[in-house]
């Protein structure tokens, strides 16, 4: 039986250099627990993690992506968003999946 780390190593070998760079950024962001461009403000969007400069919650972007929206769709639908904002949102989601999934469920019930 191979370990998860061995599986990751095999998968990394299959990636292009640009894909490896993306994965490296994900790992760096997740390991540092820093999420530039993401903020939580008491009283704004129920305290949910949002994109700075906006009131767009991360859970909303994740929910839209899960429903089939592409990054291009999101950038067109939310003109104040930048591509970097989406990268930050995805990194936050990967590190806080349970929190974001819970917020999606809470908001579906409303």
N, C-alpha and C positions, 0 to 999 in steps of 0.2 A: 504494500500500500504506500503510495507516495504522499508526502506531506503537502500541505497547502502551499508552502513556500516553494517546493519543487515544482508544483503545478504552475505557479506564477512564473517561475524562471523559464519553463517551457513555452508558456504563452508569450512572454516578452520576446523570445527569440523569433516569434512569428510576426512581430510588429515591424512596421517601417520606422525609420529614424524619427519622422515627425510624430508618429503615433506614440513612440517611446517618450518623446518630449512631453506630450500631453499627459501621459501616465505619470511621469516624473513630477509634473506640476501638481497633479491630484494628490500624490503621495506627500509632497512637501506641504501643501495646504492642509491636508488632513492631519499630518503629524504635528504641525505647529499649532493647530487649533486657532489659527488666526483667520479671520474672514474679513479681509478688507472689502469695503463696499457693502457690508451687511451690518445692520444695526437693529437693536431692539430698544424701543422707547415706550415706557409705561404710558398707557393712554392713547397710543397710536396703533391702529389696527389690532386692538386687543393685546398689545405687547408682543405680537408675532415678529419674527425676524423679517425685516424688509430691506429692499434695495435703498441705499442712501440716496438722498435727494428726492425720494418718491415715497408714496404710500403703497407700493406694490409688494405684497408679502411673497416670501419665497414659496410658501405652500401653493399659492395661486399659479405661479410659473410652473412648478413641478406638476400640479394637477393638469394644467394645459398640455404640458409635454406628454404626460401619460395618456391623454386623450387624443394624441396624434399631432399636436401643433409642433411645427419645426421651429428652430431658432429664428429663421427668417420671418416666420409668421408672427412670433412674439415681438420681434423688433419692429415689425410693421404695425402691430396692434398697439404697442406701447412706445410711442416715439421718443419718450424720455429715456428709454433703456439703451444701453450700449452693449456691444458683444461682450465686453469685459464684465458687465453686470451679470450676464447669464452664466459665465464661467464661475463667478463668485457664488451665485445661487446654487449651481450644481455641486460645487465643493462643500458648501454649507449643508446641502441635502445629504451628500454622502456621509458626512460626519455626524449628522443629526437626523438620520432617517426616521427613527421612531417618533421624534417630536413633530416632524413635518407630516408624516403619515397620519398621526393623531389629529393634527390641525385640519388636514384634508377631510377626514371623517367627520370632525365637528362641524365643518362648514357645509358638508353635504346634507347634514341633518337639518340645517337652518332653512 
